[in-house]
Amino acid sequence: GQNIDQPTEMTATEGAIVQINCTYQTSGFNGLFWYQQHAGEAPTFLSYNVLDGLEEKGRFSSFLSRSKGYSYLLLKELQMKDSASYLCAVRSQTGANNLFFGTGTRLTVIP
Amino acid sequence: DGGITQSPKYLFRKEGQNVTLSCEQNLNHDAMYWYRQDPGQGLRLIYYSQIVNDFQKGDIAEGYSVSREKKESFPLTVTSAQKNPTAFYLCASTTIRQGSYGYTFGSGTRLTVV
């Protein structure tokens, strides 16, 4: 089966840096995704990691360690609009390449 | 513009009624999915389909049914057997060989039992 853990809630200050962690246990790992979801809206794609290391995309970076079953999403220069839920999702070859989602981390950015 | 459309945005169901949620995509994607999202919980997979006229149960299929008669369409019926249907429902699609692509999501349907 799949097991994906993320913190439920985090709070950070505008302009600061925040790191959202995700640990997972899965068979047939085939990639990890981060999505952003504002309340009542569809998740939108942020990043993808399949090899170990850091992927950087503007203010957002994502890191993966496959041996540790660990990923993090790093958000820099936080803006108020970054207040949202951040979903970690793992793709498994044994699950017809379906994505399995964590519960999401609700980030609140305060002035 | 290509995309995935869910309708309606809000839906109210009376006890004992079946309701159908629509999901249409013009992305030429092979695979389509239905997820349910409850407050404080992640997305849970209801059904998925990787090819026309074929679909598979996800983790919480009881009380739901689907069809995939056309590549573009994957409607979800919430039957009266689903005892707690109030939730946010998301439809998604992707290519079979996803690579770094992942899923494209619709904007969701919020279903409320009245």
Contacts between the chains, C-beta under 8 A, distances in Angstrom:
chain1	res1	chain2	res2	distance
A	4	B	42	7.5
A	8	B	40	7.2
A	31	B	98	7.7
A	31	B	100	7.5
A	33	B	102	4.8
A	35	B	102	7.9
A	40	B	88	7.4
A	40	B	108	7.2
A	40	B	110	7.3
A	41	B	107	6.6
A	41	B	108	7.1
A	42	B	90	6.5
A	42	B	105	3.9
A	42	B	106	6.1
A	42	B	107	4.9
A	42	B	108	5.8
A	43	B	43	7.8
A	43	B	90	7.4
A	43	B	103	7.9
A	43	B	105	5.2
A	44	B	105	7.5
A	45	B	102	5.4
A	45	B	103	7.7
A	45	B	104	8.0
A	48	B	100	4.3
A	48	B	102	6.3
A	50	B	100	7.4
A	87	B	42	6.8
A	87	B	43	7.2
A	89	B	43	8.0
A	89	B	102	7.6
A	91	B	98	7.1
A	91	B	102	7.9
A	96	B	48	7.2
A	96	B	50	6.6
A	96	B	56	7.1
A	97	B	96	7.8
A	97	B	98	6.3
A	98	B	33	7.3
A	98	B	45	6.5
A	98	B	48	6.3
A	98	B	58	7.9
A	99	B	102	6.9
A	99	B	103	6.1
A	100	B	45	7.8
A	101	B	35	7.7
A	101	B	42	4.3
A	101	B	43	4.2
A	101	B	44	8.0
A	102	B	42	5.3
A	103	B	40	6.9
A	103	B	41	5.7
A	103	B	42	4.2
A	104	B	42	5.7
